[in-house]
Amino acid sequence: MTVFRGPGRPTYAEIDLKALAFNYRQIQKRIPPGVGILGIVKADAYGHGAVPVARRLEELGSPYLGVAISDEGVELRKGGIKAPILVFSGVFPEDVHQSLKFDLTPVVFQEESLRLLSKAAGGRRKKLKVHLKVDTGMGRLGVRPESWGAFLTEVKRFPNVEVEGILSHFSMTDEEEVPYTVEQWGKFQEALAVAQGARVFPRYVHIASSANLAAFPSYSGNLVRPGIILYGAYPSLFTRQHLQIKPLMTLKTRVQYLKTVPAGTRVSYGGTFVTKRESLIATLSVGYADGYSRRLSNQGEVLIRGRRAPVIGRVCMDFIMVDVSDIPGVAMGDEVVLLGKQGKEQIPAEEIAQETGTIAYEVFCLIGKRVPRVYKG
Ligand SMILES: *Cc1c(COP(=O)(O)O)cnc(C)c1O
């Protein structure tokens, strides 16, 4: 394990790459043989650090990686990643040059993108691979099914563009939404049939992200696109029963300061917390600027000596205070876990998500740049 020798502040996120390998294999077990795992590493691998995560996914045999924007693809290439990289967000004119220079595969759903890409590729006497997106019910990016046939005909007019893949995106992650997912799958099959009719034969076909992978492993195509489950969190409650995974991230700090205060003491901005008894209060060097949400004010809990301590008063930009009166033996320098496991206790991302009115995805993405990532495994 890497020992953190940072600038002194003991706040960091430990990322367990063994857990990544474990989750990857759990996914492999769920999907039909011959289906590849396109590891989603957008948004700095959901806050886990894009390059180290991508490197491990490459070692695990991930045939493709996925990012949201072109700059994220460039970061991976500069970090030495060789695997093919798919860029989901569409083609912005400024990206065309980057796609070619760094060998990134854009997702395309507009004629204008084809024109730009084909022209740039032709100028370099290259063929550029693209994946075409059809909208089967997400209502975000992608060609509507009624325009899909015409779009495929258009694609054929651009000889420097090669269709390597066709994809869509499921929008429902909850058990109650099964019929909608079935409908989307049906529309995707129709779109593939239309492609075949138009003599477009992509090497890759893909639609499933984490939620569908857990619940509908047969709706896969020949690539699946897990994100959140690679990082060990569940896209929604009902997916838990289908898949056993391990979180990668533990957000840690140490007790920076301890003091005993009398009953009636106000704590933090606005004095929203008043001690009811003589209390032992620990100040921790982590705050909302690190991605520890201000909504956890008087709400959150942290782990010290394997036990839960409540956050008291408002979360500050750089600090929180916790009441450790009920935990015997707390000392300055004690390890504190804000997210993840300590001893037998655990604060999962899903718990923080619930307390802050969001989803685990956002909890991870909010962990700030100021928090060093330290890798183990
Ligand atoms: C983010 C994303 C995924 C991964 O979603 P998860 O729910 O994290 O598995 C898959 N496909 C596309 C197009 C995405 O944008």
The ligand as an SDF file (V2000), in Angstrom:
LIG
                    3D

 15 15  0  0  0  0  0  0  0  0999 V2000
  -22.2860    7.1610  -17.5680 C   0  0  0  0  0  0  0  0  0  0  0  0
  -22.6950    6.2700  -18.6440 C   0  0  0  0  0  0  0  0  0  0  0  0
  -22.7180    4.8780  -18.4570 C   0  0  0  0  0  0  0  0  0  0  0  0
  -22.4530    4.2230  -17.1250 C   0  0  0  0  0  0  0  0  0  0  0  0
  -23.5610    4.3560  -16.2800 O   0  0  0  0  0  0  0  0  0  0  0  0
  -23.6080    3.6210  -14.8640 P   0  0  0  0  0  0  0  0  0  0  0  0
  -25.0000    3.8040  -14.4080 O   0  0  0  0  0  0  0  0  0  0  0  0
  -22.6210    4.3170  -13.9990 O   0  0  0  0  0  0  0  0  0  0  0  0
  -23.2430    2.2180  -15.0960 O   0  0  0  0  0  0  0  0  0  0  0  0
  -23.0150    4.0920  -19.5510 C   0  0  0  0  0  0  0  0  0  0  0  0
  -23.2950    4.6230  -20.7460 N   0  0  0  0  0  0  0  0  0  0  0  0
  -23.3000    5.9620  -20.9660 C   0  0  0  0  0  0  0  0  0  0  0  0
  -23.6240    6.4920  -22.3000 C   0  0  0  0  0  0  0  0  0  0  0  0
  -23.0190    6.8230  -19.9180 C   0  0  0  0  0  0  0  0  0  0  0  0
  -23.0250    8.1360  -20.1310 O   0  0  0  0  0  0  0  0  0  0  0  0
  1  2  1  0
  2  3  1  0
  2 14  2  0
  3  4  1  0
  3 10  2  0
  4  5  1  0
  5  6  1  0
  6  7  2  0
  6  8  1  0
  6  9  1  0
 10 11  1  0
 11 12  2  0
 12 13  1  0
 12 14  1  0
 14 15  1  0
M  END
$$$$
